[in-house]
């Protein structure tokens, strides 16, 4: 079933964005996407996370290249300017109009992208560890949901161990 048909049927798969978890610019982009994604199509993972590393390897991408932005949609991987333009296409409001810039040759778009990516820490700053997003943003991160589910399971296991210890 094609992307448009799945969307019409309400079966759209989430679009996953892999971002540099230490980059303040990337953190700002994440907030921007969430603010303009009323349908909540986008989910996020840090490039540095286990999930991010797994998805990079699964897509045949360099797991050590943190100077890229990756979009995973319907099993297809898009990077750099192609990923950024595709994100704009799926946002609410007038942002999809920016997708028209895809007609600029990729080597030009990616040269501009790489110029900014190489300087993003100097221009926007970075954290020495992955940033802790707000609760609203955290709920859209794949890793947070996995960790949250694991915490609930661990807590249930501990209660079960405490109960079985009390009975024995």
C-alpha positions, 0 to 999 in steps of 0.5 A: 500500500502506498504512502498516500493510501496509508495516510488516507486509511489512517495507517501512516507509519511514524517518520523517524528523525535521527538527530545529534543529541548533543547539538543545540541547533538540532535540539531547536530543530526538534522543537520546531518539528514538534511545534509544526507536527500536529498529526504527530507523524514524527518520532525522534532518536539521537544518533548516539543512542542504541536505537539511532546506531541500530537504525544507521547500521540497518540503513547502511549508513556510517554510525560514526557520522554525526554531521548528518540528519537522517529521516527514515520513512517507509523503510527509506533513508534520507540524509542531509538536505534531502531529509530536511526538505522531506521534513518540511513537506510533512509539516503543517502550515505553509512549510511544505512549500519549502519542499520545492527547493528539491529542484536545486541540485543535491550537490549544491544543497548538500554543500550548504548543509555540510557548511552549516553542519561542520560549524553548528557546534561553534555557532550554536553550541553543544552539550557534553552529553545528550540533552534532556528534552522536556516531557512533551518532547521526550514522549516523541523520542523512541528511546524514551518510550523504550526506557519508560516501558523497561522502567515499568517492567523493571519496577513490576519485576522488583515488586514480584521479587519482593513478593516472592521473597516475602512468601518464601 
